[in-house]
Amino acid sequence: MNLEGITTNNNSNKILIHSIIWCFLIIASLLPFYQNFTGINAEFYVQWSSGILLFYANYFYFVPNLLLQKKYTAYLGIIFGIVAVLTCIKIVYFSPAFHNIPHQRIFDINGKEIIHDKRFFKKPPPFFFKFFPSLFYLFIITISTIIKTLSEFYTNQQNKLISETSKTSTELNYLRKQTNPHFLFNALNSIYSLAYKKSDLVPDAIVTLSEMMRYMLYETDNKAVSLEKEINYIKNYIELQKLRLNNIENIFLNIHGDTRNKSIEPLLLISFIENAFKYGTDYKGAAFVKIKISIEENILDFWIENKIENQIKDPNNSGIGLNNIKNRLTILYPNAHQLNIKQEDNKYKVHLKLELEPLEN
């Protein structure tokens, strides 16, 4: 993507839009001249050229460097000073109505000079009329300030959004990288256990692991994956666990509902399942793990329960998986999940309710 070309096009579009708006305003201000059949005087050109210069001086310099930096006194002082100077220039050089009116001698029919009859003398405009030209410049300043302030606010919001999105993406990548080694470590331990026993199930375990690794390598980099593929990954993991255990009578997996055309964050549920097998297996190789996955419309209900055997937990590693999943749920489903974890007697229970998104084709 040519970013330089995009920037150039955006700048060209802005210049074109500004030019059209200024042309419209100037043409609209010319209407009184056409109606009165009078020529355009120098005051018109000076007023608009100075107004346009003031607009962009305020837009590009005064607002960003003074007003938005909270230098209010300096900003107001400079703005009112410039408006006062421009107003004085207009009054002195381009408003003859405020100049001294030369005395004109007027005589009656008898040839007598009329001096005090007010009907023959034009009154100068009231004093406060002198400030009317400044309204034009104040209007220009106001419009320029509003546009620049809104533009800066929008830009800051966009930059903040981009920064937050980048931060979230980085954090998710970090959490995913934590998940992969954690899973691989457990899976290799399972295969090692089979190999140590010289079990004939080692080839099957390796095939199952290869399918899982293929899924992890080619699917989990996506923002979301098919729910069907994610559940198939879970099935493979459970089958791999069964290969290494001596007693699998109390391992249950029930799946209900339609898994098609639904998506889920990859490797979202596996940490709960890993944790259940880790702490739900006794020293004899017997496990008690019950898993139920129910899908109704766009709601996924996930239940998992395991017995807590008398095992000493490693304080440095025991919470990695669960902390990982909690962080990811907070980031990815901030208002679309409910997680309840509780321990009753010698059982550890987890219930996760999740709002799923449709699968994008």
N, C-alpha and C positions, 0 to 999 in steps of 0.2 A: 504494500500500500504506500502510495506516494504522499507522505504527510505534508511535504512542502507544497505540493500542488493543491492539496485540500485547503491549506492555510491561505494560499494566494487567492483561491476561488472565494473563500469566505470574506476576505478583505475586499475583493472586487465587488461582491454583493453588497457589503456594508456601504461602500462608497456610492454605489448606484442608488441604494435606498435613500441615503442622506441627500444626494443630489436631487432626487425626485421630490422629496419633502420640501426642500428649500425652494425649488422652482414653483411648487404649488403655493407656498406661502407668499412668495414675492409676486406672483401673478395675481393672487387674491388681493394683495395690497394695492395693485395698480388699478383696480376697478373704479375707484373714485376719480382718477385722472381721465379715464375714458368717458365717464358720465358727464364730467364738467368741461370736457374738451380743452383741458389745459395741458401744457407740456410737463414733462418730468423734470423737476429741478434738481440741483446738486444735492440738496438736503436728503432726497430719497436715496441716492447712491451711497452717501456717507452713512446714513442711518443703518442701512442693511449690511453694508460691508463691515462696519464696526460691530454690529450685532452678531454677525456670523463669526468674526474673529473672537469676540467675547465668549460666545457659546463654546467654541473648541478650546479656548484657553482655560475656561472653567472645567470643561469636560476632561481634558487630558492632564491638567496640572493642578489647578486649585483644589478640586474635589479630592483626587487621590492623595495629594501630598499635604493638604492642610485639613480639610473637613473630615475625611475618613481617618486621619491620624489624630483626631480630637484636638486640633489646634484651632478652636472655634474663634478666639479673639483675633488671631492673625487673619483667618479666612474672612470674617465679617469686615474687618478693617480694610483689607485689600479690595474686596468686592464693592463696598460702599464708596471707597475712594475712587475706583475706576468708574463707577456709575456717575459719581459727582463730576468727574473731569469730562466725561463724554457729554453729560447734560449741559455743562457750562459751554463747551465748544459748540454744541448745537444752538444754544440760546444766543451766544455772542455772534456767531458767523452765519447762522441759517434761519433765524427767527426774527425778521424785521419788526414784527408786531410788538416786540419787547424793547426795541430801540427807542431813542428819543425822537418823538414825532416833530418834524420841523414846523415852525410857525407859518401858517398860511393866512395871508391878509384877505379879509372878506369885507365887502362894502354893501350897504343897502342901496335902495333906488335913488336916494338923494346924494349918494357919493360919500356917506359917512361910514367910517370903518367900524365894523362890528367886532367887539372884543370879548364881551362876557356872555353872549348868547350861546348856551351849551348845545343848541340844536345844530350848530355848524361845526362842532368840534368832535372828533372821534375819541372816545375814551380808550386808554390802554387797557389790556386785559388785566384781571385781578392778579395779585402777586402770586397766589398759589398755583396759577396756571403755568408758572415757570417750571414747576416740578413734574408736569405731565410727560415731558419727553423721557424722564427717568423711568416711567412705568414700562416703557418698551424694553429697556435694558433689564429691569428687574424681572420682567416676564421671561426674557431669554435666559437669564441666570437660573430662574426657578425650574424651567423645563430642562435645562442642561443638568442641573443638580439631581433632579428626580430620575432622569434617564441613566445617568452615571451610577447613582446609588443602587438602583434596581439591577443594573448590569453587573456591578461588583458583587451584590448579594447573590445573584444567580450563579455567577462564576464561582464564588466561594462555596456555595451549596454543591455544585457539580464536583469541584475538587475534593470536598469533604466526602462525597459519595464514592468517588473513585478511590480515595485513600482507604475508606472503610472496606470497600469491596476487595481491594488489593490485600489489605490486612487479613480479612476473613479467608480469602483464598490461600494465603500463605499459611495461616493457622491450620486450615483443613488439610493442606498437603502435609504439614508436620504431623498431624494426628494420624493421617493415613499411613505415613511412613512408620509410625509407632506400631500401628496395627499389624502391618505385614511381617516384620521381624518377630513380633510376639506370636503370631500364628505359626510361622515357620519353625520357630523354636519348639513349640508344643508338638507340631506334627512330626518333626524329626525325632523327638523323644519317643513318640508312639512307635515309629518305624524301628528305632533303635531297640525298643523293648521287644518287638517281634523278632528282630534279627538275633538278639541275645538268646532268645529261646529257640532259635533255629526253626522258626515257624515257616510252614509252607505258604502262609498268607502274605509274606513279604512282597512278592510280585504284585498281588492285588493292591496292597497298600501303596506301593510306588505308583501304580497306574492311577489310583484315586488321587494321590497327591499331585500328580502331573496335571490332571484335569483341573484341580483347584488352582494350581499355579498358573495355568493358562488363563483361567478366568481372572485371576488377580492381575496378571500382566497386561491383558488386552481389554479388559472391561472396566476395571476400577478407577482408571484415570478420568472417566467420564463423570460429569456432575451427578447424573442419575443413571441407574441401570434398570433393566427389566426385573420386575418382581419375581417372575418365573425363574430367571437365571440366579437370582440371589437365593431363592429357596432351594434350588438344585445344589448350589454351593453348600448350603447348610446341611442338606441330606448327605453330601459327600463327606463333610466333616464328621458327621455322626457315624457314618459307616467306617471311617478311618479309626474313630475311637473304639468302635465295637471290636475291631480286629485285634486290638491290644488287650482287651479286657477278658477276664476269666468268666464273669457272670454278667450277662446283658439282659436278663429277664426283666429288670426294672427300668429299662430305657424305653421311653415312649415318645413318639412324634406323631401328632395329629394335625392335619392341615385341612381346613374347610374353607370353601368359598372360591370365587373366580379370581385367579391370579393374572389373567390376561389383560394386556393393555393398561398396565399400571406400572409405575416407576417408584424407586426407592433409592435412597443414598446407599452406595455400595458399602458392604462390610459393616452395616449398622448394627445388626443383631448378634454377630458372631462373638463379640466380647462377653455377652451374657452367657452364651452357651459354653464358651471356653471356661468361664469361671465356674459354671455348674459342674462340668466334668472334673475340673481341677479339685474342687472341694467336696464333690459328691461321690468320690470314689474312695473306697477304703483300702487298707493295706493288702487285702486279699484279692484285689482286682475286681471287686463287685461295685457297681455304680447304681445310684438311684437318681434318675433324671427324668422329669416329665416336661414335655414341651408341647404347647398348643398354639397354633397360628390360625386365626379366623379372619377372613376378609369379607366384609359386607359393604357393597358399593365402594366408597373411597376410604373406608375406615379399616385399619389393620389393628387387630387385638393380638398381642403377643403375651403369652403366659409361660413362665418357666419356673420349675420348682426342683430343688435338690436337697438331699439330706446333708447335714453338716457333720462330717466325720471328725474324729479327734485328731486333727492335724495341726501342727505348728505353722502359722502363717509367716511368710517372709515379709517383714515390715517394709523392705525396700522395693518389693515387686508385687505384693498382693493386690494393690489398688490400681495398677496401671490401666488394666482393661476397662474397669468401671468408670474411672475418672475420664478416660478417653471418650467413652460413649456418652457420658453426661455432657461433656464439653461440646461434642459434635451435635447433640440434640439441641443444645442451647443456641448454637450458631445457625443450624440448618432448619430447625422447626421451632422457632421461638414462641409462636402462638398456636402451634399445630400438634402438640404432643402432651401426654400426661404420663408421668413415670412414678410408679409406686414400688418401693423396695422395703420389705419387712422380713423380720426373722421371728418365727414362732416355734417354740420348743427347739427341736433339732432340725428344723427345716428353714430353708432360705427361699423366699418367694419374690418374683419380679413380675410386674404387670405393666406393659407399655401399650398405650393407645396412640395411634399415629394417623394423621391425615395424609393420604397418598395423593400424588399428582398423576394425571394421565400420562401415558408413555408417548413421547414425541417420536414421530416417524422420521 
